[in-house]
Amino acid sequence: MNIDEIVKEANKAKIKLMGLSTEIKNRALEAVAKNIEKNKEKIYEANKKDLECAATLVESGKITKATYGRLKLDENKMRDMIQGIYDVIKLEDPVNKTLFARELDDKLILKKVTTPIGVLGIIFEARPDVISQISSLAIKSGNAVILKGGSEANNTNAAIFEIITEALNYVEGFPKNAVNLVFSHDDIKEMLSKDGYIDLIIPRGSNKLVKYIQENTKIPVLGHASGICHIFVDKSADFDMAKKICIDAKIQYPTACNAVETILIHKDFAHQNDLKAALKEANIEVIENPEEFGVEYSDTILNIKVVEGLNEAIEHINTFGSHHTDSIITNDNENAEIFMNNVDSAGVFKNASTRFSDGFRYGFGAEVGISTNKTHARGPVGLDGLCIYKYKLEGHGQTVKEYAAGEKTFKHKDL
Amino acid sequence: MNIDEIVKEANKAKIKLMGLSTEIKNRALEAVAKNIEKNKEKIYEANKKDLECAATLVESGKITKATYGRLKLDENKMRDMIQGIYDVIKLEDPVNKTLFARELDDKLILKKVTTPIGVLGIIFEARPDVISQISSLAIKSGNAVILKGGSEANNTNAAIFEIITEALNYVEGFPKNAVNLVFSHDDIKEMLSKDGYIDLIIPRGSNKLVKYIQENTKIPVLGHASGICHIFVDKSADFDMAKKICIDAKIQYPTACNAVETILIHKDFAHQNDLKAALKEANIEVIENPEEFGVEYSDTILNIKVVEGLNEAIEHINTFGSHHTDSIITNDNENAEIFMNNVDSAGVFKNASTRFSDGFRYGFGAEVGISTNKTHARGPVGLDGLCIYKYKLEGHGQTVKEYAAGEKTFKHKDL
């Protein structure tokens, strides 16, 4: 099938997926997990082909060693991949939840009920385990999905996709073409042009990829291009706490999007030099470079700025941050409240590491991604973020005429 | 100020608006209502100027009589405008509501709290009363707003805007430049290019305007370009009910977006001809034209299609509808359930007129617009649709390291 046909078929599948029972969806997920388990060797073989090709690309400098590492599927990743599907089975079905029920009038009942969004477009890079992860989240949330992986992983992606499709085709009541994979680079452009047919794009990959996608589509994009997180060490901060949190927020996983990039220190914080020394001792390269405010180092480098006070810190973060996650270290509750209200970020923390900003740590059970959007979903996004709602109204022949004429009035009684 | 400066100032105002108390917001709204009341005559004078100009445009055929009518402010509209503001004061503050609170671990509390979206861009046509309506909704939801009205109403818009600004400038604690108005046609293009600085665009006007905006911006657009609503009269439908609902859905307000355009009749519905006759008797022009499926008549015209059954009806609606509001008339509960699950529209009704699809009728107290989007907000949108949320995490020095190392585990206990 070409991309137009795939989009068309996915839109047919989406209608059938919308009304699917939790039981069928879980049965589909189990079938997928079992088929991957059964066909592990096929996947390793395909992965071996990709790795051979990638090895020459590493040699010629066309891809990085890190990319090669992400591409490689080992026993651990395979186990996590399969376990991940069983974890999704255990999650609560996000669809068909009644968000509210209201008696508009006698025998005229309005319900706001969650539904799948429709068709998701997922564009990802090297990591082939994304296919099974995103497919399971899509299945559980009743969305059709069109996946486009990185070309370095084409063999692995195709193998996993075939195994998933084979499993789904045997599940009674599960629609065909719910999960789709496209291969060519041109397909990305095509996907991005399908507004009205693809309802949400989720990019998983480099800042560059995300930025490109955000700038080249009218379809809503869920995600974040960059993670420029801050910690503001207030005048009243406890030194040990500030040290511990700043080091954790940088060192625990320096390339993570929720790692800290700039530390803002109150000019009257007594341990300014001690803090800098502690950071250096933790093998962090400490710089003080105003030219690099808003730079995401993705490395053990921290930029430091001494600020006049809370207001400058807030303004700095709102100006140079990426509205991802920012934390204040303070013993002043009032300052903490002002900070948390006025910093315009998805996560605003008090006396905690920015690294907590994560769907699993928040207890969502799954994470679709972290969003810095201002509409739909913000912060770590769980299964809920793949749903919207519809209004179901059940009447007994009511018409608007009587209400418009004032002969009848609404009750608007919440049930 | 030029548009760049306005956008910049609005982004400053938005930060201050985010943390504003309900009290200050309501005080601001009251000041606005009182100042409009006090300066009614100024508004009428400005409106008179616009009307004189518009009268010549009607004569030369450049604007319609309907546009002239929407432009004209009379005593009733003025009273509604002022009352509308007092109504918004009474609405619950949508900001700073805790959507959930969770103990991630001892003394590590996560809260998901509603916040304003940020800066709204409102692009509207002839009706100058939109300014006060949207400004009040923006104020109540803590959003900054940039308004662009139709040029026919420039004098009226400017007068109302000045009166609003004058009132707001005297409210202690209320930020400057929260409400902004731009005038030139070029400003629309400029507004649409400000992604990252304007967070949500809400168009209020013709299908053409909405479509233009949707196709020319990367900013999320809340609204609907067209309202192509259907009624499916099932085999088991009660004839009197079908008649009553079909007539109401068309006649009660033929130009409304939630008026019905196409009636799908089950081939075995016994009263097919009676229904057609009844529609004609109600002065509806009944046509049966497959070429016009998906046409929004905005007039007392109904297209009719006889269908094989429920599945064809659902497929027709999902293909030709605008995902706005569709209703089934039936006595078969199972069919109703299938219809309501599988029709992919913001409103899916059973035995009720499509005209109920409306924020006031749903009991929202205010309506920003009706959305056919698949993300953020769908269906009639109330004040909630102008909000998003942020995650507030309060810790006592916790770092991620211990959890990653397995020394500590999360509790994830909902509070």
Interface residues (C-beta under 8 A of the other chain):
Chain A: K14 I15 K16 M18 G19 R102 L104 L108 L110 I117 G118 D199 L200 Q214 E215 K218 P220 L222 D238 D240 M241 K244 I245 I247 D248 A249 Q252 Y253 I314 N318 A336 I338 M340 N341 N342 D344 S345 A346 G347 V348 F349 K350 N351 A352 S353 R355 F356 S357 R361 Y362 G363 N373 K374 T375 H376 A377 R378 G379 P380 I388 Y389 K390 Y391 K392 L393 E394 G395 H396 G397 Q398 T399 V400 K401 Y403 A404 F410 H412
Chain B: K14 I15 K16 M18 G19 R102 L104 L108 L110 I117 G118 D199 L200 Q214 E215 K218 P220 D238 D240 M241 K244 I245 I247 D248 A249 Q252 Y253 I314 N318 A336 I338 M340 N341 N342 D344 S345 A346 G347 V348 F349 K350 N351 A352 S353 R355 F356 S357 R361 Y362 G363 N373 K374 T375 H376 A377 R378 G379 P380 I388 Y389 K390 Y391 K392 L393 E394 G395 H396 G397 Q398 T399 V400 K401 Y403 A404 F410 H412
